[in-house]
Amino acid sequence: MARILPVASFDGVVFGATGDLTMRKLLPALFHRFRDRQFPDSSRIIAVARTELDTEGYRKRAEAALRQHVDAASLDEDMLTAFLDLLRYHLVDALGEQGWPELVASLNERPDQVRAYYLATSPDLYGTICQRLAQHGGITPQSRVVLEKPIGRDLASAQAINNAVGAVLPEKQIFRIDHYLGKETVQNLMALRFANPIFERLWHADTIDHVQITVAETVGVEGRGGYYNGSGALRDMVQNHMLQLLCLLAMESPISLDTDAVRDEKLKVLRALQRVDPHEVNGCTVRGQYSAGIADGRPVPGYLADLGAESSNTETFVALKMQVNSWRWAGVPFYLRTGKRLPRKVSEIVVQFRTPPFSIYPRDQHELQPNRLLIRLQPAEGMRLEMMTKEPGPGGLHLRPTGLDISFEKAFGQRYPDAYERLLMDVVRGNTTLFMRRDEVEAAWSWVEPILQGWNDRRDTPRPYLAGSWGPTAAIAMIERDGRTWYESFD
């Protein structure tokens, strides 16, 4: 059984408590941690929003959400009742004075508690909420604030948010969350590399041919059209989630697991990324927009129909070819792709090793496949190492690729916690290792901005692709020009 580290008694304060993120992710994550007895007895969950509700009304909404989003086998009725009893609701106007004195007065009943403020709101409100908390005496040395992505929509807006929040709290009390970093498989990347010399000694340009990172979704914009149309796939997925995955894959070993030692190495990767000249975006980027097609076995409309608009230049798919300018990775391309309305919901990493320089096996009888390390982040977390083996039986020597599979849930015989469960408890503990530092966020935006500028300067429209396909054919052409091909998921 996993060792559960103790946490201090805390008040978890969720702004935007009636929103989709809270109902679908935060409340279920908190319930699971409570069910596993990780909450000290005096802890509270304080829900904050502008909706006209009282505590009892909010508890009914929370119960409905938990019954919908928590597996029935985990939803013990006694534990559910006890968890709902922890919830308190405060109506607060983030832009006005309503509710702030009452909220802070409630918090000040327990002045020594850890206060974890989770801002599940529009990023435009981050600075305002922090300033209001400070004005009303809600910030203490034991306070932490959690900022959801996106931190801005470009470098200037990210810096403005960081400045506003940083004027109220020191960096060590600011937790910029990226839930991908809380996934067990992502954390296992470091264990794979730095606890297993067999892999770390192969982890460089001499043995690795290229790396692929795919984050695919089958859904469309699903009611998020207003946000998504002002964002797009590059801002929504690449600038945060996918660059963080790349950092963990490409970084050097930190000197320890101390918070800043790990984040220093990730920052070095972001700074080593080869910049894309705005005039060269067509050579190393492809962007697309889904049209009507078939997804999950049913007809679905295109992006414009989902959006209810006649035109839009927002990409719902992006593929990139990237280079990390370091001795370890010189000449090794990193191919990234992400999109909506793709054939499968999957997030995975493919590390493809070089083919043997010489084969003793006749080419007309055996087609040697390169070794691949496949790392699945979702839906079923695990790893697979593909290698060539001899088929059993008589009749000559026949080779075929065979996979060594590790399903983490099966290997350890327990439910794998959702990423938010780990990260929320790290906030209470004050452990910022799996959260983004200010300079990381700004370095990522510095790399992304020339691509956005190049797209804007060219005024090209995204390439159409059928819903249910793997994106525009130009994305396939981009990787196949290099003599490589996209890996289409393992089961």
Wavefront OBJ file of the C-alpha trace (Angstrom):
o trace
v 0.000 0.000 0.000
v 1.227 3.493 -0.881
v 2.613 5.533 1.981
v 0.401 8.594 2.588
v 2.234 11.595 3.941
v 0.446 13.641 6.614
v -0.805 17.139 5.922
v -1.533 20.048 8.220
v -5.070 21.082 9.014
v -6.253 23.408 6.255
v -9.018 25.525 4.789
v -9.390 24.828 1.080
v -11.024 27.890 -0.521
v -12.239 27.365 -4.092
v -13.106 30.453 -6.132
v -15.326 29.584 -9.096
v -16.879 26.821 -7.013
v -19.959 26.378 -9.219
v -17.948 25.979 -12.414
v -17.249 22.874 -14.480
v -13.656 22.409 -13.285
v -14.699 22.369 -9.641
v -17.627 20.020 -10.134
v -15.892 17.638 -12.540
v -12.334 17.546 -11.131
v -11.711 19.393 -7.861
v -14.570 18.073 -5.735
v -14.023 14.433 -6.794
v -10.281 14.780 -6.115
v -10.917 16.252 -2.671
v -13.469 13.543 -1.912
v -10.982 10.774 -2.753
v -8.331 12.315 -0.487
v -10.933 12.671 2.276
v -12.099 9.090 1.805
v -8.481 7.948 2.165
v -8.375 9.813 5.497
v -5.868 12.412 4.401
v -7.826 15.348 5.863
v -7.153 16.344 9.467
v -10.370 16.624 11.438
v -10.505 20.426 11.569
v -10.116 20.954 7.790
v -12.818 22.721 5.794
v -13.709 23.185 2.113
v -15.045 26.684 1.493
v -16.776 27.193 -1.837
v -16.842 30.732 -3.240
v -18.813 31.978 -6.247
v -21.251 34.690 -7.389
v -24.210 32.299 -7.668
v -27.137 32.956 -5.321
v -26.857 29.909 -3.070
v -26.581 28.983 0.574
v -24.477 26.198 2.041
v -27.264 23.621 1.879
v -27.973 24.455 -1.755
v -24.316 24.124 -2.632
v -24.039 20.787 -0.852
v -26.871 19.442 -3.014
v -25.040 20.541 -6.167
v -21.815 19.021 -4.906
v -23.548 15.719 -4.102
v -24.994 15.521 -7.610
v -21.572 16.215 -9.113
v -19.877 13.575 -6.968
v -22.466 10.942 -7.856
v -21.865 11.716 -11.513
v -18.062 11.906 -11.524
v -16.961 9.431 -8.822
v -17.051 5.708 -9.503
v -19.935 4.085 -7.631
v -17.574 1.588 -5.984
v -15.690 4.474 -4.351
v -18.753 6.424 -3.244
v -19.277 5.146 0.275
v -22.468 6.804 1.554
v -21.191 7.487 5.061
v -17.997 9.045 3.709
v -20.023 11.103 1.224
v -22.198 12.500 4.011
v -19.151 13.329 6.126
v -17.431 15.024 3.186
v -20.473 17.151 2.357
v -20.541 18.291 5.985
v -17.096 19.879 5.420
v -18.439 22.176 2.702
v -19.290 25.819 3.366
v -20.551 28.293 0.767
v -19.883 32.039 0.510
v -21.338 34.328 -2.111
v -18.523 36.714 -3.085
v -18.284 39.262 -5.890
v -14.690 39.188 -7.122
v -15.047 42.642 -8.694
v -16.960 44.286 -5.862
v -17.204 44.358 -2.071
v -20.005 41.853 -1.568
v -19.078 38.868 0.570
v -15.398 39.599 1.223
v -15.699 40.651 4.897
v -17.811 37.580 5.683
v -15.435 35.207 3.890
v -12.342 36.530 5.648
v -14.111 36.632 9.007
v -14.907 32.939 8.609
v -11.285 32.185 7.751
v -9.998 34.239 10.676
v -11.888 31.992 13.066
v -8.894 29.683 12.523
v -5.974 32.038 11.921
v -3.275 29.358 12.122
v -4.793 27.058 9.500
v -3.077 26.552 6.155
v -5.149 28.480 3.607
v -5.148 27.031 0.088
v -6.898 29.413 -2.306
v -7.727 27.703 -5.599
v -8.621 30.192 -8.344
v -10.797 28.176 -10.748
v -11.811 31.408 -12.474
v -10.911 33.429 -15.523
v -7.201 34.363 -15.440
v -8.283 37.990 -15.733
v -9.448 37.740 -12.117
v -6.288 36.265 -10.590
v -4.677 39.573 -9.703
v -7.953 41.121 -8.537
v -8.840 38.212 -6.230
v -5.382 38.180 -4.652
v -5.495 41.937 -4.121
v -8.950 41.712 -2.521
v -7.787 38.957 -0.211
v -4.848 41.087 0.864
v -7.005 44.199 1.398
v -9.379 42.289 3.661
v -6.676 40.512 5.667
v -7.057 37.084 4.087
v -3.370 36.534 3.299
v -1.204 34.964 5.994
v 2.265 33.354 5.989
v 0.419 30.033 5.784
v -1.522 30.992 2.646
v -1.034 29.504 -0.800
v -2.742 30.467 -4.045
v -3.280 28.073 -6.957
v -3.491 29.526 -10.467
v -5.113 27.442 -13.194
v -3.873 27.586 -16.755
v -3.744 29.523 -18.943
v -1.444 32.065 -17.299
v -2.186 34.759 -19.861
v -2.546 34.478 -23.626
v 0.909 35.829 -24.496
v 4.107 36.902 -22.763
v 2.882 40.391 -21.855
v -0.375 39.195 -20.263
v 1.456 36.385 -18.416
v 3.879 38.914 -16.982
v 0.977 41.170 -15.970
v -0.710 38.307 -14.081
v 2.549 37.256 -12.448
v 3.243 40.854 -11.386
v -0.245 41.318 -9.915
v -0.184 38.073 -7.927
v 3.484 38.515 -7.026
v 2.726 41.888 -5.477
v 0.608 40.077 -2.870
v 2.387 36.758 -2.309
v 6.019 35.610 -2.540
v 6.885 33.094 -5.258
v 7.073 30.175 -2.806
v 3.355 30.661 -2.012
v 2.223 30.718 -5.667
v 1.294 27.369 -7.264
v 0.784 27.504 -11.058
v -0.884 24.196 -11.680
v -0.547 21.939 -14.710
v -2.468 18.763 -13.940
v -0.356 16.756 -16.399
v 2.540 17.038 -13.955
v 0.450 15.275 -11.321
v -0.120 12.171 -13.431
v 1.675 9.117 -12.062
v 3.127 8.269 -15.475
v 4.590 11.750 -15.854
v 6.233 11.504 -12.451
v 7.496 8.068 -13.469
v 9.458 9.715 -16.289
v 11.974 10.890 -13.715
v 12.052 7.495 -12.011
v 12.477 5.784 -15.383
v 15.431 7.958 -16.299
v 17.238 8.671 -13.075
v 16.587 5.453 -11.101
v 17.349 3.085 -14.001
v 20.836 3.416 -15.515
v 19.809 1.078 -18.347
v 17.664 3.878 -19.776
v 19.639 6.933 -18.777
v 22.726 5.611 -20.556
v 20.674 5.321 -23.757
v 18.962 8.680 -23.303
v 20.831 10.779 -25.889
v 21.310 11.474 -29.589
v 23.654 8.519 -30.177
v 20.849 6.013 -29.592
v 17.550 7.921 -29.934
v 16.295 8.676 -33.443
v 13.373 10.943 -32.513
v 10.632 11.569 -29.947
v 6.883 11.968 -30.477
v 4.382 13.473 -28.042
v 0.679 13.125 -28.876
v -2.263 14.535 -26.915
v -5.458 13.633 -28.773
v -9.069 14.346 -27.846
v -12.219 12.947 -29.448
v -14.417 15.814 -28.202
v -14.964 19.162 -29.862
v -15.140 22.465 -28.007
v -18.020 21.152 -25.848
v -19.476 24.473 -24.718
v -16.054 26.122 -24.342
v -16.226 27.807 -27.739
v -15.990 31.325 -26.339
v -12.758 30.546 -24.478
v -11.313 28.228 -27.078
v -11.851 30.537 -30.041
v -9.655 33.117 -28.337
v -7.050 30.522 -27.487
v -6.539 27.634 -29.904
v -4.547 24.422 -29.626
v -1.107 26.051 -29.390
v -2.037 28.194 -26.390
v -4.398 25.659 -24.817
v -2.188 22.569 -24.922
v 1.314 23.129 -26.289
v 2.431 26.170 -24.293
v 1.797 24.406 -20.996
v 1.072 20.659 -20.945
v 3.175 19.531 -23.879
v 6.175 21.748 -23.223
v 6.230 20.483 -19.645
v 6.299 16.893 -20.899
v 9.122 17.779 -23.267
v 11.057 19.335 -20.388
v 10.840 16.166 -18.290
v 11.945 14.054 -21.246
v 14.859 16.261 -22.241
v 16.169 17.717 -18.983
v 19.445 16.781 -17.321
v 19.468 15.107 -13.933
v 18.806 17.589 -11.120
v 21.277 17.548 -8.240
v 18.420 16.550 -5.904
v 14.637 16.364 -5.744
v 14.472 19.766 -4.087
v 11.827 21.991 -5.627
v 14.073 24.487 -7.373
v 16.653 21.897 -8.445
v 14.032 20.146 -10.592
v 12.532 23.358 -11.940
v 15.972 24.791 -12.767
v 16.618 21.846 -15.102
v 13.239 22.219 -16.806
v 13.936 25.903 -17.368
v 17.230 25.050 -19.078
v 15.328 22.934 -21.620
v 12.898 25.755 -22.391
v 15.808 28.103 -22.929
v 17.547 25.530 -25.161
v 14.579 25.143 -27.514
v 15.510 26.306 -30.996
v 13.526 29.463 -31.718
v 11.201 29.417 -34.708
v 11.658 32.400 -36.998
v 8.210 33.846 -37.840
v 9.098 33.568 -41.530
v 9.767 29.828 -41.206
v 6.639 28.640 -39.431
v 5.340 26.731 -42.448
v 8.366 24.443 -42.434
v 7.997 23.214 -38.853
v 4.352 23.798 -37.889
v 0.984 22.648 -39.208
v -2.309 23.912 -37.894
v -5.753 22.614 -38.690
v -9.441 23.015 -37.924
v -11.910 20.136 -37.824
v -14.818 19.924 -40.233
v -17.913 17.711 -40.018
v -17.186 14.005 -39.821
v -17.607 10.883 -37.698
v -16.432 10.719 -34.079
v -17.147 7.902 -31.623
v -19.282 6.253 -34.312
v -21.666 9.168 -34.824
v -21.880 12.170 -37.124
v -20.557 15.375 -35.565
v -20.543 18.969 -36.820
v -17.460 20.967 -37.726
v -15.794 23.572 -35.551
v -17.633 26.517 -37.096
v -21.000 24.847 -36.490
v -19.981 24.040 -32.890
v -18.929 27.647 -32.514
v -22.015 29.083 -34.231
v -19.870 31.280 -36.451
v -19.348 31.743 -40.179
v -15.579 31.916 -39.986
v -12.711 31.541 -37.523
v -8.946 31.437 -37.857
v -8.483 29.448 -34.631
v -6.634 26.144 -34.877
v -8.108 23.036 -33.232
v -5.054 20.985 -34.244
v -1.363 21.748 -34.273
v 1.719 19.701 -35.134
v 5.274 20.915 -34.612
v 8.809 19.793 -35.269
v 11.131 21.020 -32.522
v 14.833 20.888 -31.687
v 16.579 21.087 -28.305
v 19.967 22.726 -28.796
v 22.127 20.756 -26.392
v 24.887 18.130 -26.619
v 22.496 15.427 -25.427
v 19.833 16.137 -28.054
v 21.707 17.606 -31.027
v 20.033 16.394 -34.226
v 17.133 14.605 -32.486
v 13.767 16.030 -33.604
v 10.824 16.232 -31.200
v 7.466 15.933 -32.981
v 4.424 17.221 -31.098
v 0.768 17.041 -32.135
v -2.488 17.748 -30.389
v -6.034 18.264 -31.557
v -9.743 17.942 -31.024
v -12.069 15.522 -32.820
v -9.284 13.003 -33.388
v -9.976 9.229 -33.571
v -8.948 8.369 -30.008
v -8.617 10.054 -26.660
v -5.012 9.358 -25.809
v -1.928 11.062 -24.414
v 1.319 9.249 -25.022
v 5.024 9.639 -25.651
v 7.024 7.592 -28.150
v 10.814 7.427 -27.775
v 12.064 5.743 -30.934
v 15.591 4.366 -30.904
v 17.893 4.173 -33.888
v 17.856 1.117 -36.158
v 20.872 -1.208 -36.070
v 23.709 0.069 -38.281
v 24.040 -3.402 -39.815
v 21.666 -6.377 -39.888
v 22.706 -10.030 -40.151
v 19.143 -10.961 -41.089
v 18.133 -11.094 -44.776
v 16.016 -8.062 -45.697
v 13.710 -10.127 -47.916
v 12.755 -12.324 -44.951
v 12.774 -9.978 -41.982
v 11.815 -6.349 -41.648
v 13.535 -5.048 -38.552
v 11.438 -2.547 -36.617
v 13.148 0.060 -34.447
v 12.931 -0.350 -30.685
v 10.414 2.006 -29.128
v 9.626 3.026 -25.583
v 5.929 3.929 -25.393
v 4.717 5.893 -22.378
v 0.929 6.126 -21.963
v -0.373 9.014 -19.846
v -4.059 8.342 -20.490
v -6.446 6.634 -20.576
v -4.691 3.535 -19.116
v -1.403 4.696 -17.595
v 1.524 2.459 -18.365
v 4.630 1.761 -20.455
v 5.543 -0.581 -23.268
v 8.988 -1.458 -24.620
v 8.859 -2.758 -28.199
v 11.731 -4.989 -29.332
v 12.441 -7.621 -31.970
v 12.111 -11.273 -30.897
v 12.086 -14.657 -32.583
v 8.704 -16.226 -33.194
v 8.444 -19.503 -31.254
v 8.341 -22.825 -33.057
v 10.218 -24.741 -35.743
v 10.438 -23.854 -39.402
v 13.246 -21.374 -39.491
v 14.121 -18.078 -37.916
v 11.286 -15.537 -38.065
v 11.419 -12.200 -36.246
v 8.604 -9.983 -35.140
v 8.189 -6.958 -32.831
v 7.046 -7.864 -29.322
v 6.034 -5.577 -26.487
v 6.913 -5.756 -22.806
v 3.934 -4.115 -21.111
v 3.512 -2.502 -17.726
v 0.054 -1.385 -16.663
v 0.601 0.634 -13.503
v -2.832 -0.077 -12.066
v -2.399 -3.837 -12.584
v 1.234 -3.814 -11.457
v 0.494 -2.155 -8.137
v -2.979 -3.593 -7.580
v -4.671 -0.328 -6.632
v -6.627 2.553 -8.088
v -4.322 5.172 -9.569
v -5.206 8.576 -8.117
v -6.259 11.403 -10.398
v -3.569 14.036 -10.951
v -5.526 16.673 -9.042
v -5.541 14.494 -5.920
v -1.753 14.553 -5.706
v -1.404 18.209 -6.629
v -4.037 19.509 -4.220
v -2.335 17.781 -1.316
v 1.056 19.115 -2.463
v -0.422 22.616 -2.224
v -1.411 22.015 1.398
v 2.065 20.628 2.140
v 3.690 23.641 0.486
v 5.570 21.457 -2.027
v 5.932 23.392 -5.307
v 8.041 20.809 -7.181
v 5.260 19.785 -9.585
v 4.111 23.352 -10.202
v 5.422 25.890 -12.687
v 7.658 28.690 -11.574
v 7.201 32.188 -12.949
v 10.298 32.036 -15.154
v 9.156 28.700 -16.628
v 5.825 30.168 -17.698
v 7.443 33.220 -19.234
v 10.144 31.183 -21.005
v 7.445 28.992 -22.559
v 5.564 32.055 -23.822
v 8.803 33.488 -25.202
v 9.223 30.369 -27.336
v 5.581 30.213 -28.473
v 5.170 33.880 -29.419
v 7.233 33.830 -32.677
v 5.005 31.000 -33.950
v 1.866 32.992 -33.155
v 3.423 36.009 -34.833
v 4.329 33.997 -37.930
v 0.811 32.632 -38.259
v -0.618 36.102 -37.826
v 1.763 37.648 -40.373
v 0.971 35.037 -43.009
v -2.776 35.216 -42.393
v -3.128 31.620 -43.565
v -6.311 29.840 -42.543
v -5.985 26.529 -40.661
v -6.054 23.457 -42.887
v -9.358 21.537 -42.686
v -9.445 17.949 -41.467
v -12.365 15.568 -41.056
v -13.582 14.989 -37.515
v -12.474 11.461 -36.617
v -9.227 11.666 -38.599
v -5.665 12.220 -37.341
v -5.550 15.821 -38.532
v -4.527 17.500 -41.784
v -2.512 15.497 -44.300
v 0.134 18.231 -44.049
v 0.951 16.952 -40.524
v 1.662 13.512 -41.965
v 3.739 15.053 -44.746
v 5.773 17.077 -42.241
v 7.094 14.005 -40.412
v 7.316 11.773 -43.500
v 9.582 14.282 -45.236
v 12.115 13.230 -42.606
v 11.604 9.519 -43.370
v 9.541 8.968 -40.205
v 5.871 8.403 -39.443
v 3.427 9.088 -36.643
v 2.882 6.194 -34.249
v -0.836 5.511 -33.976
v -1.213 4.384 -30.356
v -0.709 1.103 -28.525
v -3.376 -0.886 -26.653
l 1 2 3 4 5 6 7 8 9 10 11 12 13 14 15 16 17 18 19 20 21 22 23 24 25 26 27 28 29 30 31 32 33 34 35 36 37 38 39 40 41 42 43 44 45 46 47 48 49 50 51 52 53 54 55 56 57 58 59 60 61 62 63 64 65 66 67 68 69 70 71 72 73 74 75 76 77 78 79 80 81 82 83 84 85 86 87 88 89 90 91 92 93 94 95 96 97 98 99 100 101 102 103 104 105 106 107 108 109 110 111 112 113 114 115 116 117 118 119 120 121 122 123 124 125 126 127 128 129 130 131 132 133 134 135 136 137 138 139 140 141 142 143 144 145 146 147 148 149 150 151 152 153 154 155 156 157 158 159 160 161 162 163 164 165 166 167 168 169 170 171 172 173 174 175 176 177 178 179 180 181 182 183 184 185 186 187 188 189 190 191 192 193 194 195 196 197 198 199 200 201 202 203 204 205 206 207 208 209 210 211 212 213 214 215 216 217 218 219 220 221 222 223 224 225 226 227 228 229 230 231 232 233 234 235 236 237 238 239 240 241 242 243 244 245 246 247 248 249 250 251 252 253 254 255 256 257 258 259 260 261 262 263 264 265 266 267 268 269 270 271 272 273 274 275 276 277 278 279 280 281 282 283 284 285 286 287 288 289 290 291 292 293 294 295 296 297 298 299 300 301 302 303 304 305 306 307 308 309 310 311 312 313 314 315 316 317 318 319 320 321 322 323 324 325 326 327 328 329 330 331 332 333 334 335 336 337 338 339 340 341 342 343 344 345 346 347 348 349 350 351 352 353 354 355 356 357 358 359 360 361 362 363 364 365 366 367 368 369 370 371 372 373 374 375 376 377 378 379 380 381 382 383 384 385 386 387 388 389 390 391 392 393 394 395 396 397 398 399 400 401 402 403 404 405 406 407 408 409 410 411 412 413 414 415 416 417 418 419 420 421 422 423 424 425 426 427 428 429 430 431 432 433 434 435 436 437 438 439 440 441 442 443 444 445 446 447 448 449 450 451 452 453 454 455 456 457 458 459 460 461 462 463 464 465 466 467 468 469 470 471 472 473 474 475 476 477 478 479 480 481 482 483 484 485 486 487 488 489 490 491
